[in-house]
Structures are given as structure tokens and as C-alpha cells.
Amino acid sequence: MKVYLDNAATTPMAPEVIDEMTNVMKANFGNPSSTHAFGREARGVIEVARRKIAASIGAEPKEIVFTSGGTEADNMAISCAINDMGVTRVISATIEHHAVGRCIEGEQAFQVDYVRVSETGSIDLEHLELLLQDPQKTLVSLMHANNEIGTLLNIEVVSALCKKYNAYFHSDSVQTMGHYTIDVKSFGADFLTCSAHKFHGPKGIGFLYVNKRVKVSPLIQGGSQERGMRGGTENITGIVGLAKALELANSDILAHQEYVQGLKSYMITQLRERIPGVSFHGEIAPEKSLYTVLNVCFPPFENKSMLLFLLDLDGIAASGGSACTSGASTGSHVLRGIQADSNRPNSRFSFSRYTTMEEINYVLEILEKIVVGVPVSNVE
């Protein structure tokens, strides 16, 4: 059996998305910046998609800037806040995605403060408020849900604190866009990010939501595309695919949540019964945790360093953390940030609407074989 449980890295594209993109490839090849009929048709396709996307998150079309994905969107939010908005300090956390962390480290001539996090990856809100009492112009950058351990941020509370102390707020929402109902007005963030391939859309396309009260310059220069906010010919097929994927995700989002959370809760229960000493990184209570991600901390066992390789041999795709750091020899910065026991092996299993209970049961059997030494029944 082949089982794909690395959906936090990327999801398989929905057939409906592929069909939508294929139709556009065939019918709308014009450059959206051209003034002739072919260009105008392509421009119309983009703007229809932009309006649909904006409406789905309660934004205005002009607040949506298409990007190459979540990394560019995060970089744009942080760099523009520093270079265009007079920000002299950034408050973030050591467990942020590298798209945020390394961008912050790469900027110069500003102060960086890191808010404390708990052993489950929860933000210390009292410490955040203490940091915000410094009156200098500040950007707070904290992710909506951690991509490795799944812990959710109380985004409304953080937004309220930022407003109280006149700070800007950016949230990397790559893992939650398309998985939760997003309302930019209730969230109150100045910047939110999206990457289509996290919810069954294409790779290489995303967007940055920029609150209309915020004025920034483009990160990528070279043309007046995206209302002057991003140079470069728009990825029309990707934009259409993004819009379709988001439409599909939002059409049955509560049923999707209930189904996938059921798989995750079942796996937690079964792991506790089958593998003595197993535990979990991050929050696992449904109201505090991303329902698509489960980071499992296993007891030490023979060949523990080969866990992911052994899973792969049995047809199971999982990961040790972010796909963006695959191959790094330093281990997960998120697990270091929550002071996890580095002597215990871990694996991140991430689910989607296409994951089945049969697949979960197969993974449980294989984990028992690898970790505990229980023989596996004949499963094709």
C-alpha cells in the first residue's frame, strides 16, 4: 500500500482544479497586460479570480496581491513593513517558518525581539504584551498555525494586542488558509499569506493580503502588474487554480474539518494504545491544534534515526518537519524552540480530505512493526 501523509508539505491537486487550469491554458494564452482582445480576456480571468478569492476571506479585491507562494508573500510583508512603513522593531518567535525567520535575520538596522513560547509551542501572550509596551514602531509576525507541530495561535487576541499598542500584525496563514473560515475583518491582521498547494491547488502561486490602510511598495520590481504591487507577468493558470482550490475548500469546510479531525483523533488514540511511551509535540486538543498535522514523539528504539526511511520502504510518506529544511543536518528549529527531547525520534503525519481510515490503520500497523516489533498482517 502507498500512503501519503505529508500534506503539510504539499497536497495532491484536486481534479476539478486541474480541469479549470487546463481550460484556461487552452483558451486564455494572452498576456494580461496587453491591450488587445486576447490580453483583455486574460485580464478578465485574473480579476474574476481575484474577486472570488477576496470575497471568500472578507477582503476587497484590491487587498489581494498574487505572489509565487507563501515564502514570497511572507518576505514581502516583512520587508515592506520595514522599508516602507517605518517599522524599527519586529516581534516574532523562534519557531516561525524560515520564510519569516530568515527574512527577519536578513534585514538590517532594526531591533528583533522573540516572544517566549511554551513547551507545546503556544505564544506567551503576557510576554507579548510586555514587549509591545515599548513605544517604537513595531511589526508582530506570528504564524496562525505551526507547520511542524500544529499549535494554533489565538489570532484575534494577538490582533487586539497589536491594535492596543499601535503595532502592525503579520500572520503566516499558509497552513490555515483553505482549512478554516478566514475573515480578515475579525482576524484584524494587516498581512495574511496563502499558498495554493497547501489545499489541493497548484504549486508556485499564492497571495498576500494587504490591509487597505497599509501602504507598501512592491518587493519585485520590473512592471506595473498587480496594480503596481508586483512586477512580472501574472501566472494566470496558477491564479485560476488557486481560486478554484479555495472555492472547493470553502464549499464543505466544516465537513472537511470534522472528517480529518476524526482521522487525527483516531490515530492519537491508537498510538497511545499500541506504542508504550508515545507522546506528541505541540497542542493536540482540537480547539488548540491544526487538525491536519500530528507530530508524534516516539520512545527510543533500534534504528530510530532511520524512522522516515523505514516508513518510506513500506510505502508511507511522512516527514520530520518542514519540507523546506529537508536535508538539513541541524534538525528541526521548531523542536529546538520548544526544547523537545532530541534523543527521541519524531515524525510529522499530515492529513487531507483524501486520506482514508484504511490508510491510517496501515500506518499504525507499520509503526508497531518498526517501533515495537509487532508483526504486520498481510496488507497489500
N, C-alpha and C positions, 0 to 999 in steps of 0.2 A: 504493500500500500504506500502511496505517496501522499504526504500530509504537509500542507503549507501553513505554518503558524508563525509567520514573520510579517504580519500585515502592518505592524507599526513602521516597518522599513518601507514597504510598498504593498499595494493591493493589486489584485488582478483587475484588469479593466472590465467593466460591465459590457455585455454585448450591445446594449442599447447605445452606449457611448461610442463604441466602435462604429456602429451604423451611422450615427449622427455625424461623426468626423469624416467618414468615408463619403457621405453625400456632399459635404462641403468641399472636400478635396476635388470631387468631380465637377462641381457646379460653380465654385466661387474662388477661382485662382487669381483674381485681380489683386493688385496692390491696394490696400485700404486707403493709402494716401493719394492715389491717383484720382483726378477729377472726372475722368470719363466714366461711362456706364459700368464697366467692369469693376473699376475701383469703388464707385458709389455703392454697388451691390455688396461688395466685400465689407465696406464700412458699415453698411446697414446691418449685416450679420453680426458684426462685433458689438454694435450698440444695442441690438436686441438682447444679446447675451449679457451685456453689462447691466442692462435694466433688470433682467431676471435675477441675476446674482445679487444686485443691490437690494431688490425687494425681499429676497429670501433672508437677509440679515437686518432688515430695517434701516438700510442706508440709502443715500441718494446716489444716483449713477456717477456723479462727478467725484464721489468719495472712493471709487474703486479704481486702482491703478494696477493693470496687469503686469506681471513680472515673470521671470523664468522659473519661479518656485518660491518655497518658503525661505530659503537661505538668502536670496536676493532681497526679498521683502523685509526680513529681519535686518539685514545690513542697511537697507535704505532708511528704515525707521530710525535706527540708532545714529547713523552718520548724518542724516539730515537734521535730526534734533540737535546734534552737537554743532553742526556747521551753519545751520540756518535759523535756529530758534534760541540761540544764546544760552544753551544748556552748558553749565560748567561742572556738573556732577552727575554721575549715573549711579543709581542704586540697583543692584542686581543680586543674584545668588550664584554660588559656585557650582550648582547642579543644573544650570541652564544649558540648553543645546549649544554646541560650538558655534553655530551660526550667530548666536548672541555673544557668547563668551569671548570668542576670538576677535570678533568685531570690536568689542569694547577694549580688549587688550591692544588692538592695533591702532586705535585712536590716540592722539597725543594731547597734552596740555589740559587735562581735566581730571577731576577727582573721581575715584571709584570707591564705593562702599558696598560691602557684601552683607546682606541681611542674614541672620542666623537661621538655620533650618534644623528641624528635629530629626531623630533617627529614622523617621518614616518619610522624610522629605517635605514636611509641612513648613510653611513660612511662619516665622515668629512675628506675628502682627504687632506685638508690643515693641519689639526691637525696630520694626519698620517705622512705626510712628515716632519712635525716639530719633531715628536717623532723619526723618522728614522735618523735624523741628529746626534743623539747620536751614536758614532762610535762603540760601543760594539757589539759583535756578536749576531745577533737578528733573531728570528723566528716570522714572522707575521702569525697569524692564524685567518682568517676571512671567514665566510661561503659564498658560492656562492649565495644562496637564503635562506632567513629566513623561517624556517619551520612553524612558527606560524603566521606571518603577510605577508609573501610572497615577501618582498622587495629584489630586486636583487642587487648584488654587481657588479660594473664595474671591472670585474676580470682582464682585460687586463691592465687597468690603475694602479691598485694596484700592479700587477706583474711588470710593468715598474718601479714603485717607488721602489720596493724591489730590483730590479737589479741595479738601480741608486745608492742605498746606501748599496749594497752588503749584503742584508738580505735574508734569506730563506723565502719561502712562502708556507704555507699550507692552502688549502681551503676545507672545508667540503662541498662537492658537492653532498651529498646524495639526496637532493630534486631536483637536476637538471640533474643528470646522467640518461639517458634514456628519458629525456623530451626536451633536447636541443642538438644540434650538439656540441659535445665536441671535441676540437682539442688541445691536450696538448702542442703542439708547439706554437700555437698562444696564449693560455692561459698563458704559461710561468711559471706555478706553479711547485714547487718541489714535492709537495704531493697533490693528489686528492683522495677522498674517494667515495665508492659506496656501496649501499645496495640493493640487488636484489628485495626485497619485496616492494620497492617503485615504481617499474614499472612492476608489474604483474609477478614477479618471486617469488621464494621460500624464506621463512624466514631462517635466520641462515647462510647466505652466502653473501659475499661481496668481495671487494678487495681494496687494497691500491695501487695507482700508485706512484711509487718512481722514480723520475728522475735519469737516469743512472749516472749522475755526482755526485749524493749524495751517500755516503757510510754509511750504518747503520747496526747495529746488530739486531738479532731477538728479539722481545718482549717476545715471548713464546718459551721457551727452551724445549728440550726433544728429538729432532731428526733433521735430515738434510733435511726434506721436504722443498718444495718451494725454492729450490736452497740454502738451509741453512738459509732462511729468516723467517721461521715459523715452529716450531716443531709441530708434530701431523699429523696423517693420514688425507689426504685430503678428504673433503666432495665431492666425485665425482658426486653424483646425484645433489647436490646443485650447483656445478660448471657448470654442463651441463645445468641446469635450468636457471642459471644466463645468460649464453651465449645465450640461445635461447630467453629469455625475452629481452635482449638487441638488438638482431638481429631483433625481431619483432618491438620493439620501434623505431629503426632507419630506418626501411623499409618504414614507412609512417609518418615520424616525423613532417613534415610541415602540412600535413592534420590533424594530431592529434592536433597540436598546434592551428590551425585555428578553429577546431571543439570545443575544450574545452574552448578556449578563448571566443568563441561565447556564450557558456553557462554562463560563468562568467560575461561577459559584460551585458547579458540579465538580470541576477539576480541582478546586481548592479542597473540597470535602474528601474526594477520593485520594488525593495526595496525602492528606493527613492520616487517612486510614491505612494506606498501603506502604508509606515510607516513613518509618520512625525517625523523628528528629528533623523533619522537614519544616521550613518556615518560609516567610515571604518578605521581600523587600518592598518598602512603600506601604501606603494605606491600601487595605483590601475591602473595607466597608463600602458598599455600593455608593453611598452618598458622598464619599470622600475619595473615590478612586475611579480612574478611567476604565470603563467596562471592557475595553478592547485589549488591555495589557495586564499580564500577570508575570511578575518577576519572582522566580522560585529560587530559594536558597536551600541547597541540598546538604545533608550531612557528608562529611568526608568519606570517600570510597576509593577503591583501587581504580586507577586510570581517571581520576577526577578531572585532570587537565584536558582530557580528550572527550569530555561530555558532548560538546557540539558535534565533533567529528563522528562519534559513535551514533548520535541521533541521525546524522546525515546518512550514515551507512544503512540505517534502517528506513530511509526514505522520509525523514522528518526534518523540515526546515524550521529552525528556531535561531535565536541569536543570544549573544552575551550582553547586548546593549545596543547602542545606536549603530546603524549600518554605516554612518558617516565616519566612524572611527574604526571600522573593520580593518584588521591587520596591524593595529597599533599595539605596541608591546607594553604600554604603561597601564593597561587595564582601564576600567570604567571610572571616569572622573565623577560620575554621579554616585557610584557606590563608595568611592573615597569620601565624597562630600557628606554622606550620611554615616560615615565611619563603620561601614559594613565589615564583617569578618572576612578578610582576604584569603583565609585558609579554606573557606568553604566554597565549593563551585556553585555557580548560578546559571540560570538560563531564563531568557525572556520569551514567553509564549504570547503571541498577539493574534487575536481572532478577528473574523469578519463575518458578514452575513452569509457567506458561502461556506463557512466552517460547519461541519456536521458532528453530531454526537458520536457517530461511528468512528470518526477520525480522532476525537478526544479519547475514546476508550482504547483505541490502538496506541496512542501516545502514552497513556497510563501504563499499559502492559509493557511497552518498551522501556519506560523509565524504571519500572520494577525490575526488569531484567538487568539493566545497566547498573542501577544504584544498589539494589538489594540482592540481586542474583536469582530472582524468581523466573523460572522458565516461561516462555511465551507460548500461548496456544497458536495453532496454525491460522494465521491471518494473512490473506492474500492482498 
